[in-house]
Amino acid sequence: MLAYGGDLNPNRILLAYSKGIFPWFNEGDPILWWSPNPRAILYPKDFKISKSFARTLRNKQYEVKFDCNFEKVVKLCATVPRKGQVGTWIVESMQKSYNIIHQKGFAHSVEIYFDGALAGGLYGVSLGAAFFGESMFSLQKDASKIAFYELSQFCQNNGFDFIDCQMPTKHLHSLGAIQISRDKFLDILEASNQKPTLDGNWGKL
């Protein structure tokens, strides 16, 4: 943790991301700002596909969309229960700020639909050649994993340097994420910041 306080002004949040910092706090706590060490990142080309997951992708019984239902994705990330987790850090004030960032063209959602119903997805922020993943949800087996895979494909096809996964976890490691030091992360982030941002509605690309 680097600091506490301030506000969730969308411009402040975007500036924080450009410096490798993000807000993360529980309801009732002061706003906390983090830059973890080590940092988890995924190089898009390195997404790991297990044999069982490969079958899921081959069956292609899902539809993927970008930026069609951002607000609902954020709401579901905040409300869908997670094993071993009580409550959410995606509080109402956080949701409002990211919705504005989305309207500005810098926050994006990846949405997975089965039979026309939203079954999983993720959202995050795009700046320069980096995508900063924030949260994901799943209402159906593998739906959030499919969203992460589709994001990695999109990032690979559109010249992104890396996907920031923030905190290292076993699940992220199983999908190809690696740990790097904060110093190294800030170096590659600085280089990515020099590249143009793919902003706007990704669903219309």
C-alpha positions as CSV (number, residue, x, y, z in Angstrom):
1,M,0.0,0.0,0.0
2,L,1.4,3.4,-1.0
3,A,-1.2,5.9,0.2
4,Y,-4.7,6.4,1.5
5,G,-7.3,9.2,1.0
6,G,-7.9,11.3,-2.0
7,D,-11.0,10.6,-4.1
8,L,-12.1,8.4,-7.0
9,N,-12.2,11.1,-9.6
10,P,-11.9,9.3,-12.9
11,N,-8.9,11.4,-14.0
12,R,-7.1,10.6,-10.7
13,I,-7.7,6.9,-11.2
14,L,-6.3,7.0,-14.8
15,L,-3.3,8.9,-13.6
16,A,-2.7,6.3,-10.9
17,Y,-2.9,3.5,-13.5
18,S,-0.3,5.2,-15.6
19,K,2.0,5.1,-12.6
20,G,1.3,1.5,-11.7
21,I,-1.1,2.3,-8.9
22,F,-4.7,1.2,-8.4
23,P,-7.4,1.8,-5.7
24,W,-8.5,-1.2,-3.6
25,F,-10.4,-0.9,-0.3
26,N,-13.4,-2.3,1.6
27,E,-16.6,-0.4,2.2
28,G,-16.2,1.8,5.2
29,D,-12.4,2.1,4.8
30,P,-10.6,5.1,3.5
31,I,-9.6,4.9,-0.1
32,L,-6.4,2.8,-0.3
33,W,-3.9,3.0,-3.2
34,W,-1.7,0.0,-4.1
35,S,1.3,-0.9,-6.1
36,P,2.1,-4.6,-5.2
37,N,5.5,-6.2,-5.2
38,P,5.8,-8.7,-6.9
39,R,3.3,-7.9,-9.6
40,A,1.4,-10.5,-11.7
41,I,1.2,-9.9,-15.4
42,L,0.3,-12.0,-18.5
43,Y,2.0,-11.6,-21.8
44,P,-1.0,-12.2,-24.2
45,K,0.8,-14.8,-26.3
46,D,1.5,-16.9,-23.2
47,F,-2.1,-17.7,-22.1
48,K,-2.1,-21.4,-21.1
49,I,-4.8,-23.6,-22.5
50,S,-5.4,-27.0,-20.8
51,K,-6.8,-29.9,-22.8
52,S,-10.2,-29.7,-21.2
53,F,-10.4,-25.9,-21.8
54,A,-9.3,-26.4,-25.4
55,R,-12.4,-28.6,-25.9
56,T,-14.5,-25.8,-24.5
57,L,-13.0,-23.3,-26.9
58,R,-13.4,-25.7,-29.9
59,N,-17.1,-26.3,-29.1
60,K,-17.6,-22.6,-29.3
61,Q,-21.0,-22.7,-27.7
62,Y,-20.6,-19.1,-26.5
63,E,-20.7,-15.6,-28.0
64,V,-18.1,-13.0,-27.0
65,K,-18.9,-9.3,-27.0
66,F,-16.9,-6.2,-26.0
67,D,-18.3,-3.1,-24.3
68,C,-21.9,-4.0,-24.9
69,N,-23.0,-4.2,-21.2
70,F,-20.2,-2.6,-19.2
71,E,-22.3,-1.4,-16.2
72,K,-23.9,-4.9,-15.8
73,V,-20.5,-6.6,-15.9
74,V,-19.2,-4.3,-13.1
75,K,-22.3,-4.8,-11.1
76,L,-22.0,-8.6,-11.4
77,C,-18.3,-8.5,-10.5
78,A,-19.4,-6.8,-7.3
79,T,-22.4,-9.0,-6.4
80,V,-21.7,-12.6,-7.6
81,P,-20.5,-14.5,-4.6
82,R,-16.9,-15.9,-4.5
83,K,-15.7,-18.8,-2.5
84,G,-14.0,-17.7,0.6
85,Q,-14.8,-14.0,0.1
86,V,-17.4,-11.9,2.0
87,G,-18.5,-8.6,0.6
88,T,-16.9,-6.7,-2.2
89,W,-14.3,-3.9,-2.7
90,I,-16.3,-2.8,-5.8
91,V,-18.4,-0.4,-3.8
92,E,-21.0,2.0,-5.3
93,S,-18.5,4.9,-5.6
94,M,-16.0,2.7,-7.4
95,Q,-18.7,1.5,-9.8
96,K,-19.7,5.0,-10.6
97,S,-16.1,6.1,-11.3
98,Y,-15.4,3.1,-13.6
99,N,-18.6,3.7,-15.5
100,I,-17.4,7.2,-16.2
101,I,-14.0,5.9,-17.3
102,H,-15.8,3.6,-19.6
103,Q,-17.8,6.5,-21.1
104,K,-14.5,8.2,-21.6
105,G,-13.4,5.2,-23.7
106,F,-10.7,3.9,-21.3
107,A,-12.5,1.1,-19.4
108,H,-13.7,-2.0,-21.2
109,S,-15.7,-5.2,-20.6
110,V,-15.3,-8.6,-22.1
111,E,-18.7,-10.4,-22.0
112,I,-19.5,-14.1,-22.6
113,Y,-23.0,-15.1,-23.5
114,F,-24.6,-18.6,-23.6
115,D,-27.9,-18.8,-25.3
116,G,-28.1,-15.1,-25.4
117,A,-27.7,-14.7,-21.6
118,L,-24.7,-13.0,-20.0
119,A,-22.8,-15.8,-18.2
120,G,-19.4,-14.3,-17.4
121,G,-17.0,-11.6,-18.1
122,L,-14.4,-9.2,-16.9
123,Y,-13.6,-5.5,-17.0
124,G,-10.5,-3.3,-16.7
125,V,-8.7,-0.2,-18.0
126,S,-6.7,0.3,-21.1
127,L,-3.9,2.8,-21.3
128,G,-1.0,2.9,-23.8
129,A,-0.2,-0.7,-24.7
130,A,-1.3,-2.1,-21.3
131,F,-4.6,-3.6,-20.1
132,F,-5.2,-3.4,-16.4
133,G,-7.5,-6.2,-15.3
134,E,-9.8,-5.3,-12.4
135,S,-12.3,-8.1,-11.8
136,M,-14.2,-11.0,-13.3
137,F,-17.3,-13.0,-12.6
138,S,-18.8,-16.3,-13.7
139,L,-22.3,-17.6,-13.7
140,Q,-21.4,-20.7,-15.7
141,K,-18.4,-23.0,-15.7
142,D,-15.4,-21.5,-17.4
143,A,-17.2,-18.4,-18.4
144,S,-14.8,-16.0,-16.8
145,K,-11.8,-18.1,-18.1
146,I,-13.2,-17.8,-21.6
147,A,-13.5,-14.0,-21.1
148,F,-9.8,-13.9,-20.0
149,Y,-8.8,-16.0,-23.0
150,E,-10.7,-13.8,-25.4
151,L,-9.1,-10.7,-23.8
152,S,-5.6,-12.2,-24.3
153,Q,-6.4,-12.9,-28.0
154,F,-7.7,-9.4,-28.5
155,C,-4.7,-7.9,-26.8
156,Q,-2.3,-10.1,-28.9
157,N,-4.1,-9.1,-32.1
158,N,-4.0,-5.4,-31.2
159,G,-0.4,-5.0,-30.2
160,F,-0.8,-4.8,-26.4
161,D,2.4,-5.4,-24.4
162,F,0.9,-7.1,-21.4
163,I,-2.2,-7.6,-19.2
164,D,-1.8,-6.5,-15.6
165,C,-3.2,-9.1,-13.2
166,Q,-2.2,-7.1,-10.1
167,M,-1.9,-9.7,-7.3
168,P,-0.3,-13.1,-8.0
169,T,-2.6,-16.1,-7.5
170,K,-2.4,-19.8,-8.2
171,H,-5.3,-19.5,-10.6
172,L,-3.7,-16.7,-12.6
173,H,-0.4,-18.7,-12.7
174,S,-2.2,-21.7,-14.1
175,L,-3.4,-19.5,-17.0
176,G,0.1,-18.2,-17.8
177,A,0.6,-15.2,-15.6
178,I,4.0,-14.6,-14.2
179,Q,5.4,-12.6,-11.2
180,I,7.8,-9.8,-11.8
181,S,9.3,-7.2,-9.4
182,R,7.6,-3.9,-9.1
183,D,10.7,-2.2,-10.5
184,K,10.5,-4.3,-13.7
185,F,6.8,-3.7,-13.9
186,L,7.3,0.0,-13.8
187,D,9.9,-0.2,-16.5
188,I,7.7,-2.0,-18.9
189,L,4.7,0.2,-18.0
190,E,6.8,3.3,-18.8
191,A,7.5,1.9,-22.2
192,S,3.9,1.0,-22.8
193,N,2.8,4.4,-21.8
194,Q,4.6,5.8,-24.8
195,K,2.4,3.9,-27.2
196,P,-1.1,5.0,-28.3
197,T,-4.2,3.9,-26.3
198,L,-6.8,1.9,-28.1
199,D,-9.7,3.8,-26.7
200,G,-13.4,4.1,-27.6
201,N,-15.9,1.3,-27.8
202,W,-14.1,-2.0,-28.6
203,G,-17.3,-3.6,-29.6
204,K,-17.3,-1.3,-32.7
205,L,-13.8,-2.1,-33.9
